[in-house]
Amino acid sequence: MTLETKRLILRPWEDADAEILYKWASDPDVGPRAGWPAHTSVANSLEIIHGPLGGPETYALVLKETGEPIGSAGLFPPEEYCRPVDLSEDAVQLELGYWIAKPYWGQGLVPEAGRELLRHAFEDLNCVMAHCCHFDFNAQSKRVIEKLGFTYHTTREAVCSQLGETRTDVCYLLPREEWEKNR
């Protein structure tokens, strides 16, 4: 599936993206902020394309202006600790995750992609509750989450197994009804 915004095309990652993915994901300021280690080679980036970035609702953020992937965003099953207890077991809940290459920070591209992914989640995937989290030190990610209309839900200590660290994870929720009111 391909989604589109004013400045972005959201499409599945392709093997041909491995080199540009490595260029952006090898930056030590990018992955560790999101809980994963910087990529170590083009081959490592290709493995990631075939693994975590190969999920059905994971998208390359492709800048229309250049045709180049500059980040990634996707919808995933949320962590159990973040699920509200008052929703039924079969209620569709999805977590929004994202990262973007450092040269594109602060340009509003992640909120733009996030709005389209939330539209897709609620309208196409029958989601009733969206989730989004950030580590407590990541103020930029917090701003994205707030711009998208999420409200605070809980904070917990989370193990970042890929980095061998424990971090404070701040989680937010956006019920479908709130999204519909504010879209």
N, C-alpha and C positions, 0 to 999 in steps of 0.2 A: 504494500500500500504506500502511496505517496500523498503527503499533505502539503499545503502551501500557505504561506503568509505573504505579506507585502514584500519582504526582503529575503525570505528563505524558502527553500524547498526542503521538506523533511522526507527522507527516503531511506530504505534499508542500506546498511553498509555493504560495500563491495570489496572484493579482493584488491582491486585496483586502487583503493583508498589507503592501503597500508602505509605507503610512503608519507603521505600528508598527515595521516593519523600519527605516525611516529614523530613527525616534525612538531606537532602540537602537544602530544601526550608525553613526550620525553622531557618537557619543561617541568622542573621540580616544584614549581609554584602551582601547577594545575592539578594533577592527580592526587597528591597527598591531601589537598584541601577537601577533596571529595571522598577520601578514604581508600584510595588505591595507589600503588607505587608508580612512579614515572616509568614509562616504557623504556626498554633497554636496547631495542633494535627494531628494524622494519619487520623482521621475522616474528618478534614478540607482538608487535601491533597486529600482524596478520592472525596470530593465535587468538588475540583478543576479539578481532572481527568474527572469527569462527566460534568464539565462546560467548562471553558476556554481551558483546555488541551484536550478536546474531539472533537475539530474541525477537519474537513476533511483533512486539510493540516498541522496538528500539530503533531510533532513527539517527542518521547522519544529518546534522544541520548544515545544509549547503547554501552558501551565499549566492543568491541569484546573479549578482554583479560579476562574480568570478567563476562560478560553477564548482567551487572548491569547498569540501567539508571543512568546517571551522569548529565543530564541537559535536555533541551528542545529547539527545534527550529521549526519554522513554517512559513508559507506564509499566509498573511491575506490581506483583502482589505485595501488600505492605507487611512490614514486620508485625508479628503478633502483638507485641507490647503496645503498638500504636493504634490497634483496632478498638473502637468504642465498644463497650460491653452491651450496649442497648440495641445493637443491630443484629439481625438474624445471621446465622452461619452462612447462608447462601446469598446474602447481599453482596453485590459486586462492589469491591473496594479496590482502588488502584493507587499506587504511590507514584508521584511524579519525581523523576530524577533527571539531572542535567549536569553538563559541564561545557565550558567554552574556552577556546584558545585565548591566552592572555592578551594578544593584540586587540581582541574584540570585547574585552571587559568594559562595562560601563556604557555600552552603546544601545542598550534596550533590546538586544537580540534574544536573550534568554526569556524575558517576559513575553516577547512576541511569540516565540515558539511555544512557551508554556500555555498561553491563552488558546492556541490552536490545539494543543494536546488535551487540554481540559475540555474543549468543545467536543473533540473526538471521543474522549472518555465518557462524557455524560450523554451525548447524542447518539453515538454509534455503538458504544460498548455497554450501554445500560448501567453505567457506574452510578452508585448512590452516594458514595463518599470517596473523596480524593484526599490523599495524604501527601505531605511533603516534609522533609527534615533537613536540618543543617547542623553542622558542628558549631558549638557555641562561639568559637573564635571567627567564624566566617560571616562577617557583617554584610558582605555583598550578597551572599545567598539569602540571608534573612530579608534583605530589601526586596529581592525577587519574589520571595514567598508572600510577603506582605502586599506587594503590587498585584499579585494574582488573587488576592482576596481571602487567603487562608487565615484562620485564627489559631492561636496557641492552644495546644492540647496537653502535652506532657514533656518532661525532660527526664533523661535517664543516662546512666553510664553505659556506653556501648563498646563492645570489643571490635576493633578494626583488625580482623584476622590477617588481612593482606599486609598490614603495616606492623603487626605485633604490638599494638597500642590499645589503650582504653581511652575513650574520649567522651565528652559530654555531648549528647545528641538531643537536639530540640525539635519536637515534632508538632506539626500543625495539621488541621483538618479543614476541609471545604465540603460541606454537604451540597448535594445537587440543588436543593431549594435555595441556598444562599447564592450559588453560582447563577441560577436562573434569574434571581432578583437583581443581580449586579452586572450582568453581562452587557 
